[in-house]
Amino acid sequence: MPRGEDPFEVLEKINDNAYKVDLPGHYEVSATFNVVDLSPFYPDTSPPNLRTKSSQQGEDDGILPS
């Protein structure tokens, strides 16, 4: 399974050491994995960075006009 891909849904617990995962068909590998090859998914809860750059050329980021 490629590392760093989106989270995959666990379909079935085979036993204490193996799980079947819902993989897209283009992976062309077995969907059964040992638990040591899996990691939990923790969604990013930090607010998004809405600025494209911290300091854009031609703009003053320090003082706002009153």
C-alpha positions in Angstrom: 0.0 0.0 0.0 1.5 3.4 -0.9 2.4 5.5 2.1 0.9 8.9 2.6 -2.2 8.2 0.6 -5.7 9.1 1.8 -7.2 7.1 4.6 -8.7 3.8 3.6 -11.7 2.2 5.3 -11.2 -1.1 7.2 -13.7 -3.5 5.8 -13.1 -6.6 8.0 -10.9 -7.8 10.8 -9.5 -11.1 9.7 -7.8 -11.9 13.0 -5.8 -10.0 15.7 -3.0 -9.5 13.2 -4.7 -8.9 9.8 -7.3 -6.5 8.4 -9.0 -6.2 5.0 -8.9 -2.6 3.7 -11.0 -1.0 1.0 -8.5 -0.2 -1.7 -9.2 1.2 -5.2 -8.9 -1.3 -8.0 -5.9 0.4 -9.6 -3.6 -0.6 -6.7 -3.7 -4.2 -8.0 -2.5 -5.7 -4.6 -4.1 -7.8 -2.0 -6.4 -5.8 0.3 -5.3 -7.8 3.4 -2.7 -6.3 5.5 -0.8 -7.1 8.7 -1.4 -4.6 11.6 2.2 -3.5 11.6 1.7 -2.1 8.1 -1.3 0.0 9.1 -1.4 3.2 11.0 -4.4 5.1 12.4 -5.7 8.2 10.6 -5.9 11.5 12.6 -7.6 14.3 10.7 -5.8 17.7 10.6 -7.8 19.9 13.0 -5.6 23.0 12.6 -7.2 26.0 10.9 -6.2 26.4 7.2 -3.5 28.9 6.2 -5.4 31.3 4.0 -2.3 33.3 3.0 -0.5 32.2 -0.1 2.7 33.8 1.1 3.7 35.3 4.5 4.9 38.5 2.9 3.7 39.5 -0.5 5.9 41.8 -2.6 4.5 45.4 -2.7 2.4 45.0 0.4 3.0 46.1 4.0 2.1 43.2 6.3 2.9 45.2 9.5 0.6 48.3 9.7 -3.0 48.5 8.7 -4.3 51.9 7.5 -6.7 53.5 10.0 
